[in-house]
Amino acid sequence: MLAALIIVFREVFEAGLIVGIVLAVTGSESEIALVSYDEAFAAGFEDMYRRVPDTTKVSQLIGWSPTRSLEDIVRDVVSQHERPRV
């Protein structure tokens, strides 16, 4: 199994934590299925095993720093997908 990590604003989150937040925010009772890399992606697909985004440069250049939590971001994404499409 591929140990999935998601990097957000210099913090490392295990995929299970993200899934837990999504399930809580949506109220979903979906089952969590762990699948291998080969099952998840088509043959020949290559992805980085670990991403390490860094906001240092933007912080140094313009003084920006993240102010929102991962849960806030997930709530916004869910909210956008719950709205009726025009």
C-alpha positions as CSV (number, residue, x, y, z in Angstrom):
1,M,0.0,0.0,0.0
2,L,1.1,3.5,-0.7
3,A,1.4,5.5,2.5
4,A,-0.5,8.6,1.4
5,L,0.6,12.0,2.8
6,I,-1.0,15.3,2.1
7,I,1.1,18.5,2.7
8,V,-0.9,21.7,3.5
9,F,0.8,24.9,4.6
10,R,4.0,23.2,5.7
11,E,2.1,20.6,7.8
12,V,2.0,16.9,7.0
13,F,-1.4,15.3,7.2
14,E,-1.9,11.6,6.8
15,A,-4.7,10.8,4.3
16,G,-6.7,9.2,7.1
17,L,-7.0,12.6,8.9
18,I,-8.2,14.3,5.7
19,V,-10.7,11.6,5.1
20,G,-12.0,11.9,8.7
21,I,-12.4,15.7,8.3
22,V,-14.3,15.2,5.0
23,L,-16.6,12.5,6.5
24,A,-17.3,14.8,9.5
25,V,-17.9,17.9,7.5
26,T,-20.2,16.1,5.0
27,G,-21.9,13.9,7.6
28,S,-21.1,10.9,5.3
29,E,-21.2,7.4,6.5
30,S,-19.1,6.2,3.6
31,E,-16.8,3.3,4.1
32,I,-13.1,3.9,3.8
33,A,-11.3,1.6,1.3
34,L,-7.5,1.4,1.2
35,V,-6.3,0.6,-2.3
36,S,-2.8,0.0,-3.7
37,Y,-1.2,2.6,-5.9
38,D,-1.6,0.2,-8.9
39,E,-5.4,0.0,-8.2
40,A,-5.8,3.7,-7.8
41,F,-3.9,4.9,-10.9
42,A,-3.9,3.7,-14.5
43,A,-0.9,1.8,-15.8
44,G,2.0,4.1,-16.6
45,F,0.8,6.9,-14.3
46,E,3.5,8.4,-12.3
47,D,3.1,10.7,-9.3
48,M,5.3,12.0,-6.6
49,Y,5.2,9.9,-3.5
50,R,5.6,12.9,-1.3
51,R,4.8,16.6,-1.9
52,V,6.4,19.3,0.2
53,P,4.9,22.7,-0.8
54,D,6.5,25.6,0.8
55,T,5.1,29.1,1.3
56,T,8.4,30.6,2.5
57,K,9.0,32.6,-0.7
58,V,5.6,34.2,-0.9
59,S,5.8,35.0,2.8
60,Q,9.2,36.7,2.3
61,L,8.1,38.5,-0.9
62,I,4.7,39.9,0.1
63,G,4.2,38.9,3.8
64,W,1.5,36.4,3.1
65,S,0.9,33.6,5.5
66,P,-1.9,31.0,5.7
67,T,-4.8,31.9,8.0
68,R,-7.3,29.2,7.4
69,S,-7.4,25.7,8.9
70,L,-7.7,22.5,6.8
71,E,-11.2,22.0,8.2
72,D,-12.2,25.5,7.0
73,I,-10.9,24.8,3.5
74,V,-12.8,21.4,3.4
75,R,-16.0,23.1,4.5
76,D,-15.7,25.7,1.7
77,V,-15.1,23.0,-0.9
78,V,-18.1,21.0,0.3
79,S,-20.2,24.1,0.3
80,Q,-19.3,24.9,-3.3
81,H,-20.3,21.4,-4.4
82,E,-23.6,21.5,-2.5
83,R,-24.8,24.6,-4.3
84,P,-27.1,24.0,-7.3
85,R,-25.4,24.5,-10.6
86,V,-26.8,27.1,-12.9
